[in-house]
Amino acid sequence: MDIKKEKSDRGFLRGDFEDLYGTKCSIQESSLATDDAIWLGVSDADPKIMASKTPEGGTGWVPFSIPEDVLLTTRMHLNREGAKKLIELLQDFVDTGSLDLRTSEEKEQDKIKGKDW
């Protein structure tokens, strides 16, 4: 996965990339004044509806228009503590190919006991 790194129009660092399905995603420094934070997630909700539910009918998924006064939240707003916890889960996946839902303390205790999941 390639990540295009640049500064936003307001001078915050950001990285743009695509997921496995080609969905545009980003990670960006936040302007939050009270805490270090980032935004992470998909760039556009890209709402779709089953074609069979539209007047035109059909099969598969088709674009679905959302009114201008509707907000769809697509990105997480994480502080450093939240990012750290997310990194722990991501690191488990990188290391093993699956998620490990044990706490750090449980992992350490299992390591001491000689258990290695």
QUIFENRA-V785893 format. One record per residue. RES is the residue in one letter. PHI is phi in degrees with one decimal (none if undefined). PSI is psi as a letter, one per 40 degrees, with the letter a starting at -180 (999 if undefined). D_FIRST is the distance of its C-alpha to the first C-alpha in whole Angstrom. Layout:
RES/PHI/PSI/D_FIRST ; RES/PHI/PSI/D_FIRST
This chain:
M/none/h/0 ; D/-90.1/h/4 ; I/-119.8/h/7 ; K/-87.1/h/10 ; K/-102.4/h/13 ; E/-162.6/i/16 ; K/-99.2/i/19 ; S/-74.1/i/21 ; D/-58.2/d/24 ; R/-96.9/e/26 ; G/90.1/e/24 ; F/-90.2/i/22 ; L/-70.7/i/18 ; R/-147.6/i/15 ; G/-130.8/h/12 ; D/-111.4/h/10 ; F/-155.1/i/7 ; E/-120.7/i/7 ; D/-83.0/a/8 ; L/-60.5/d/9 ; Y/-97.5/e/12 ; G/84.3/e/10 ; T/-75.0/h/12 ; K/-72.0/h/12 ; C/-132.7/i/11 ; S/-154.0/i/12 ; I/-130.2/h/14 ; Q/-148.0/i/17 ; E/-61.8/i/20 ; S/-94.8/i/23 ; S/-90.0/e/26 ; L/-52.2/h/28 ; A/-83.2/d/31 ; T/-94.5/e/32 ; D/-163.2/i/29 ; D/-70.4/h/26 ; A/-152.7/i/23 ; I/-133.1/i/20 ; W/-107.0/h/19 ; L/-145.2/h/16 ; G/156.9/a/15 ; V/-76.1/i/15 ; S/-82.0/d/16 ; D/-144.7/h/19 ; A/-64.2/d/21 ; D/48.2/f/21 ; P/-63.0/i/24 ; K/-134.7/i/25 ; I/-133.6/i/29 ; M/-62.1/h/30 ; A/-55.8/d/31 ; S/-64.7/e/34 ; K/-92.7/e/35 ; T/-99.5/i/35 ; P/-58.8/d/39 ; E/-76.0/d/37 ; G/72.5/a/36 ; G/115.2/a/34 ; T/-126.9/i/31 ; G/84.8/a/28 ; W/-103.4/h/26 ; V/-129.4/i/27 ; P/-55.6/i/26 ; F/-124.2/h/28 ; S/-75.3/h/30 ; I/-107.7/h/30 ; P/-57.7/i/33 ; E/-57.6/d/33 ; D/-93.4/e/34 ; V/-111.0/h/32 ; L/-106.9/h/29 ; L/-113.6/h/26 ; T/-84.9/h/24 ; T/-120.4/e/20 ; R/-129.0/i/19 ; M/-83.0/i/20 ; H/-109.0/h/22 ; L/-113.9/h/22 ; N/-89.1/a/24 ; R/-64.2/d/24 ; E/-63.7/d/25 ; G/-64.1/d/23 ; A/-63.0/d/20 ; K/-61.7/d/22 ; K/-65.7/d/23 ; L/-66.9/d/19 ; I/-59.5/d/18 ; E/-58.0/d/20 ; L/-67.3/d/19 ; L/-62.9/d/16 ; Q/-65.0/d/17 ; D/-57.8/d/19 ; F/-64.4/d/16 ; V/-59.9/d/14 ; D/-73.0/d/18 ; T/-122.4/e/19 ; G/85.3/e/17 ; S/-146.4/i/19 ; L/-90.9/i/21 ; D/-117.3/h/24 ; L/-89.2/e/26 ; R/-69.9/i/28 ; T/-72.9/i/29 ; S/-57.3/d/29 ; E/-65.4/d/32 ; E/-64.1/d/32 ; K/-61.5/d/30 ; E/-63.8/d/32 ; Q/-62.4/d/35 ; D/-64.9/d/34 ; K/-64.0/d/33 ; I/-62.9/d/36 ; K/-77.6/e/38 ; G/87.1/e/36 ; K/-85.1/h/34 ; D/-133.1/h/30 ; W/-69.3/999/28
